[in-house]
Amino acid sequence: EVHLVESGGGLVQPGGSLTLSCAASGFIFSTVVLSWVRQAPGKGLEWVANINSDGGITNYGDSVKGRFTISRDNAKNTLYLEMKSLKTEDTAMYYCTLGASRGQGTQVTVSS
């Protein structure tokens, strides 16, 4: 059974930084593409970024390109999302995903 647990969210001021983590189990972590998605209050899911199995290929949504960095540690079965230059519009619940599976999410709030 796929199990994904996100952490690292919190309250941060505009311009600040946060790094999210996603601990994974229940599948062979090093063989899969993983993604981060987010959902702002009252809005649908927005794809943020993905990363291939060995971490050599990453892709980003236009709204986060140049500010966010997705990475993974296959030895630790952990996915990361480093977020810099945060904006109020980055406020959302952030989820790591494997196909249709996702964790419970971690809340990121960007506010002064």
Z-matrix of the N, CA and C atoms (Angstrom, degrees):
N
C 1 1.450
C 2 1.524 1 109.71
N 3 1.327 2 115.33 1 129.10
C 4 1.459 3 120.40 2 177.79
C 5 1.528 4 110.42 3 -67.49
N 6 1.333 5 114.87 4 131.50
C 7 1.465 6 120.28 5 179.16
C 8 1.520 7 108.00 6 -134.23
N 9 1.336 8 115.77 7 121.50
C 10 1.456 9 122.29 8 -177.94
C 11 1.522 10 109.01 9 -127.06
N 12 1.324 11 117.07 10 127.75
C 13 1.457 12 121.06 11 -178.19
C 14 1.522 13 109.52 12 -128.08
N 15 1.324 14 115.09 13 110.72
C 16 1.458 15 121.18 14 179.52
C 17 1.525 16 111.08 15 -87.65
N 18 1.325 17 115.63 16 150.34
C 19 1.460 18 121.61 17 176.51
C 20 1.521 19 109.40 18 -155.35
N 21 1.327 20 115.63 19 169.24
C 22 1.457 21 120.24 20 174.96
C 23 1.510 22 115.63 21 103.74
N 24 1.321 23 117.36 22 -4.66
C 25 1.451 24 119.91 23 178.92
C 26 1.518 25 111.68 24 -71.02
N 27 1.328 26 114.82 25 172.92
C 28 1.455 27 119.29 26 178.62
C 29 1.507 28 111.28 27 166.30
N 30 1.318 29 114.31 28 -168.22
C 31 1.467 30 121.78 29 178.85
C 32 1.530 31 108.72 30 -98.91
N 33 1.312 32 116.15 31 129.78
C 34 1.459 33 120.61 32 -179.21
C 35 1.518 34 108.80 33 -141.77
N 36 1.313 35 116.26 34 149.97
C 37 1.454 36 120.41 35 178.56
C 38 1.527 37 111.06 36 -78.61
N 39 1.316 38 116.84 37 154.62
C 40 1.475 39 119.11 38 174.90
C 41 1.528 40 110.48 39 -53.59
N 42 1.327 41 114.96 40 137.44
C 43 1.452 42 120.66 41 -176.55
C 44 1.513 43 114.09 42 90.58
N 45 1.305 44 116.38 43 -9.96
C 46 1.457 45 121.19 44 -178.37
C 47 1.515 46 112.98 45 -81.69
N 48 1.337 47 113.98 46 -175.61
C 49 1.461 48 121.14 47 -176.48
C 50 1.527 49 110.87 48 -133.17
N 51 1.313 50 115.07 49 153.65
C 52 1.458 51 123.42 50 173.38
C 53 1.514 52 108.13 51 -149.49
N 54 1.309 53 116.19 52 151.87
C 55 1.457 54 120.87 53 171.88
C 56 1.520 55 109.10 54 -123.59
N 57 1.306 56 115.50 55 122.35
C 58 1.456 57 121.99 56 177.75
C 59 1.526 58 109.75 57 -94.11
N 60 1.325 59 114.62 58 149.90
C 61 1.458 60 120.76 59 176.06
C 62 1.518 61 109.24 60 -126.26
N 63 1.324 62 115.40 61 154.09
C 64 1.464 63 121.37 62 176.06
C 65 1.528 64 107.46 63 -138.28
N 66 1.314 65 115.42 64 110.64
C 67 1.459 66 120.94 65 177.69
C 68 1.516 67 108.68 66 -88.23
N 69 1.329 68 116.22 67 129.79
C 70 1.456 69 120.77 68 -173.04
C 71 1.520 70 111.83 69 -120.40
N 72 1.327 71 115.73 70 150.06
C 73 1.450 72 121.81 71 174.81
C 74 1.520 73 109.25 72 -156.60
N 75 1.344 74 115.32 73 166.78
C 76 1.452 75 119.33 74 176.24
C 77 1.511 76 115.26 75 92.57
N 78 1.320 77 116.56 76 2.27
C 79 1.459 78 120.88 77 178.32
C 80 1.526 79 107.75 78 -156.97
N 81 1.333 80 115.61 79 170.66
C 82 1.467 81 119.86 80 -179.37
C 83 1.520 82 108.14 81 -83.55
N 84 1.311 83 115.16 82 96.11
C 85 1.459 84 123.21 83 -170.08
C 86 1.525 85 112.15 84 -54.96
N 87 1.321 86 116.48 85 -42.46
C 88 1.469 87 120.66 86 -170.95
C 89 1.513 88 114.22 87 -73.37
N 90 1.314 89 117.81 88 -0.19
C 91 1.461 90 119.90 89 -175.38
C 92 1.531 91 113.57 90 -110.79
N 93 1.326 92 118.32 91 0.32
C 94 1.460 93 120.18 92 -170.09
C 95 1.526 94 113.07 93 -120.31
N 96 1.325 95 114.15 94 153.65
C 97 1.458 96 121.90 95 169.42
C 98 1.536 97 108.02 96 -81.32
N 99 1.304 98 116.09 97 136.16
C 100 1.459 99 121.83 98 179.66
C 101 1.517 100 110.15 99 -124.66
N 102 1.316 101 115.08 100 154.82
C 103 1.463 102 120.28 101 -176.72
C 104 1.513 103 111.16 102 -137.00
N 105 1.306 104 114.53 103 160.22
C 106 1.460 105 122.90 104 165.84
C 107 1.537 106 106.86 105 -114.27
N 108 1.324 107 114.82 106 136.63
C 109 1.450 108 120.99 107 172.00
C 110 1.527 109 107.04 108 -130.12
N 111 1.317 110 116.52 109 166.01
C 112 1.458 111 119.54 110 178.57
C 113 1.518 112 110.15 111 -143.34
N 114 1.315 113 114.83 112 159.08
C 115 1.448 114 120.93 113 178.11
C 116 1.520 115 109.31 114 -138.13
N 117 1.315 116 115.17 115 112.90
C 118 1.456 117 120.81 116 177.38
C 119 1.521 118 109.10 117 -80.79
N 120 1.323 119 116.79 118 157.48
C 121 1.466 120 119.75 119 -179.73
C 122 1.524 121 111.89 120 -54.40
N 123 1.320 122 116.38 121 127.10
C 124 1.446 123 121.51 122 176.68
C 125 1.516 124 115.67 123 76.06
N 126 1.342 125 116.77 124 7.25
C 127 1.463 126 120.37 125 -177.97
C 128 1.522 127 110.73 126 -122.83
N 129 1.321 128 116.15 127 168.90
C 130 1.452 129 121.36 128 178.66
C 131 1.516 130 112.42 129 -82.08
N 132 1.316 131 115.22 130 178.23
C 133 1.452 132 120.36 131 179.00
C 134 1.529 133 110.23 132 -69.39
N 135 1.326 134 115.33 133 138.41
C 136 1.459 135 122.09 134 177.06
C 137 1.520 136 108.76 135 -121.15
N 138 1.318 137 116.66 136 125.32
C 139 1.459 138 120.15 137 175.94
C 140 1.531 139 108.87 138 -70.19
N 141 1.332 140 115.89 139 134.72
C 142 1.458 141 121.34 140 -176.79
C 143 1.530 142 111.85 141 -105.78
N 144 1.340 143 115.77 142 -51.74
C 145 1.463 144 119.55 143 -175.96
C 146 1.516 145 109.78 144 -165.61
N 147 1.323 146 115.84 145 159.34
C 148 1.458 147 119.61 146 169.47
C 149 1.517 148 110.06 147 -141.84
N 150 1.326 149 114.24 148 167.87
C 151 1.453 150 121.43 149 -175.72
C 152 1.524 151 108.75 150 -147.00
N 153 1.330 152 115.59 151 139.49
C 154 1.462 153 117.82 152 -178.55
C 155 1.527 154 110.51 153 -78.93
N 156 1.307 155 115.84 154 -179.65
C 157 1.464 156 120.84 155 -168.08
C 158 1.530 157 114.11 156 -62.59
N 159 1.332 158 117.24 157 -35.65
C 160 1.472 159 118.36 158 -178.79
C 161 1.521 160 113.05 159 -100.49
N 162 1.318 161 116.52 160 3.65
C 163 1.459 162 120.87 161 177.26
C 164 1.507 163 114.82 162 82.56
N 165 1.332 164 117.45 163 3.39
C 166 1.448 165 120.04 164 -176.22
C 167 1.515 166 115.29 165 -81.37
N 168 1.319 167 116.28 166 -15.84
C 169 1.465 168 120.35 167 -178.79
C 170 1.522 169 108.65 168 -127.99
N 171 1.319 170 115.55 169 125.68
C 172 1.455 171 121.32 170 178.64
C 173 1.526 172 109.30 171 -129.47
N 174 1.306 173 114.68 172 151.79
C 175 1.463 174 121.30 173 178.10
C 176 1.521 175 108.61 174 -138.37
N 177 1.335 176 115.49 175 148.25
C 178 1.460 177 120.08 176 -175.04
C 179 1.530 178 111.03 177 -135.21
N 180 1.317 179 114.78 178 148.76
C 181 1.443 180 119.95 179 170.61
C 182 1.522 181 110.26 180 -70.05
N 183 1.310 182 116.47 181 153.26
C 184 1.461 183 120.46 182 -176.39
C 185 1.531 184 112.23 183 -59.63
N 186 1.318 185 116.64 184 -33.16
C 187 1.464 186 119.64 185 -175.37
C 188 1.527 187 113.37 186 -71.59
N 189 1.333 188 117.74 187 -15.97
C 190 1.467 189 119.94 188 -177.31
C 191 1.526 190 112.83 189 -120.38
N 192 1.312 191 116.30 190 -6.41
C 193 1.466 192 120.33 191 -176.15
C 194 1.527 193 110.21 192 -58.47
N 195 1.334 194 115.15 193 132.50
C 196 1.455 195 120.41 194 -179.69
C 197 1.513 196 114.38 195 87.84
N 198 1.329 197 116.81 196 -11.38
C 199 1.473 198 120.70 197 -179.75
C 200 1.529 199 112.17 198 -116.42
N 201 1.322 200 116.87 199 -31.79
C 202 1.463 201 121.82 200 -177.71
C 203 1.524 202 109.64 201 -108.82
N 204 1.328 203 115.29 202 149.29
C 205 1.462 204 121.38 203 176.31
C 206 1.519 205 109.34 204 -133.20
N 207 1.319 206 115.99 205 122.53
C 208 1.465 207 120.91 206 176.28
C 209 1.521 208 107.95 207 -95.93
N 210 1.322 209 115.83 208 141.10
C 211 1.457 210 120.42 209 178.05
C 212 1.514 211 108.75 210 -152.25
N 213 1.319 212 116.22 211 172.02
C 214 1.461 213 120.62 212 -179.12
C 215 1.514 214 109.77 213 -148.79
N 216 1.322 215 114.84 214 153.31
C 217 1.458 216 122.19 215 173.61
C 218 1.524 217 106.12 216 -122.84
N 219 1.303 218 116.63 217 100.02
C 220 1.465 219 119.96 218 -175.67
C 221 1.530 220 112.17 219 -68.59
N 222 1.307 221 117.53 220 -22.52
C 223 1.463 222 120.54 221 177.26
C 224 1.530 223 111.18 222 -72.87
N 225 1.331 224 115.75 223 -25.82
C 226 1.466 225 120.51 224 -178.31
C 227 1.527 226 112.43 225 -107.09
N 228 1.338 227 116.88 226 2.15
C 229 1.471 228 120.23 227 -177.76
C 230 1.525 229 111.56 228 52.57
N 231 1.326 230 115.52 229 44.95
C 232 1.459 231 119.82 230 -175.30
C 233 1.529 232 110.70 231 -133.28
N 234 1.312 233 113.92 232 136.57
C 235 1.456 234 123.53 233 176.21
C 236 1.516 235 108.13 234 -107.15
N 237 1.333 236 116.58 235 145.29
C 238 1.460 237 121.08 236 -178.61
C 239 1.528 238 111.37 237 -127.85
N 240 1.317 239 114.77 238 157.16
C 241 1.460 240 121.02 239 169.92
C 242 1.526 241 107.30 240 -139.82
N 243 1.318 242 115.75 241 107.96
C 244 1.454 243 121.23 242 176.91
C 245 1.523 244 107.90 243 -90.08
N 246 1.314 245 115.40 244 125.01
C 247 1.460 246 120.84 245 -175.53
C 248 1.528 247 109.03 246 -119.79
N 249 1.313 248 116.03 247 124.44
C 250 1.462 249 121.88 248 179.08
C 251 1.527 250 109.76 249 -123.60
N 252 1.310 251 115.15 250 166.01
C 253 1.471 252 120.94 251 178.78
C 254 1.527 253 111.34 252 47.95
N 255 1.312 254 115.37 253 47.70
C 256 1.462 255 120.18 254 -174.83
C 257 1.523 256 111.86 255 -64.87
N 258 1.329 257 114.56 256 144.05
C 259 1.461 258 122.79 257 -179.68
C 260 1.530 259 109.02 258 -117.24
N 261 1.317 260 116.06 259 161.01
C 262 1.465 261 118.64 260 178.91
C 263 1.528 262 110.91 261 -59.70
N 264 1.310 263 116.63 262 -31.89
C 265 1.465 264 119.63 263 179.86
C 266 1.524 265 114.11 264 -73.06
N 267 1.328 266 116.71 265 -4.56
C 268 1.469 267 120.13 266 172.99
C 269 1.523 268 111.75 267 -83.48
N 270 1.310 269 117.41 268 -6.07
C 271 1.462 270 121.30 269 178.04
C 272 1.518 271 109.90 270 -60.42
N 273 1.327 272 115.95 271 123.16
C 274 1.464 273 121.04 272 -176.24
C 275 1.516 274 109.70 273 -177.52
N 276 1.317 275 115.13 274 169.38
C 277 1.464 276 121.24 275 166.89
C 278 1.527 277 105.85 276 -88.79
N 279 1.315 278 115.80 277 129.46
C 280 1.452 279 121.73 278 -177.43
C 281 1.526 280 110.08 279 -107.11
N 282 1.327 281 115.40 280 134.13
C 283 1.461 282 121.54 281 -178.16
C 284 1.529 283 110.07 282 -126.84
N 285 1.321 284 116.89 283 141.46
C 286 1.457 285 118.91 284 165.52
C 287 1.523 286 107.07 285 -93.45
N 288 1.310 287 115.57 286 147.18
C 289 1.452 288 119.78 287 -174.08
C 290 1.523 289 111.82 288 -136.24
N 291 1.329 290 113.49 289 147.49
C 292 1.447 291 123.15 290 170.29
C 293 1.521 292 105.53 291 -129.57
N 294 1.318 293 116.37 292 103.73
C 295 1.453 294 119.20 293 -173.56
C 296 1.521 295 109.52 294 59.95
N 297 1.321 296 115.81 295 -126.06
C 298 1.460 297 120.66 296 -179.76
C 299 1.521 298 112.90 297 -87.16
N 300 1.316 299 117.85 298 -4.13
C 301 1.464 300 121.36 299 -178.30
C 302 1.507 301 110.52 300 -88.79
N 303 1.315 302 116.50 301 142.45
C 304 1.456 303 121.78 302 175.15
C 305 1.509 304 109.01 303 -150.25
N 306 1.331 305 114.82 304 163.52
C 307 1.446 306 119.83 305 179.88
C 308 1.514 307 111.48 306 -85.17
N 309 1.331 308 114.91 307 -163.10
C 310 1.462 309 120.47 308 -178.58
C 311 1.520 310 111.83 309 -83.43
N 312 1.322 311 116.00 310 -13.62
C 313 1.448 312 120.91 311 176.83
C 314 1.513 313 113.73 312 91.02
N 315 1.320 314 115.08 313 161.92
C 316 1.460 315 121.95 314 174.33
C 317 1.526 316 107.72 315 -135.21
N 318 1.326 317 115.78 316 133.42
C 319 1.461 318 121.13 317 -173.26
C 320 1.522 319 111.03 318 -84.11
N 321 1.309 320 115.61 319 130.47
C 322 1.458 321 122.15 320 172.96
C 323 1.523 322 107.77 321 -116.76
N 324 1.317 323 115.88 322 123.81
C 325 1.455 324 121.23 323 178.76
C 326 1.521 325 108.46 324 -122.71
N 327 1.315 326 116.07 325 122.00
C 328 1.458 327 121.56 326 179.47
C 329 1.528 328 107.62 327 -110.13
N 330 1.316 329 115.26 328 112.02
C 331 1.454 330 119.44 329 -174.48
C 332 1.516 331 109.89 330 -157.98
N 333 1.324 332 115.69 331 147.53
C 334 1.454 333 119.98 332 175.48
C 335 1.528 334 110.70 333 -93.41
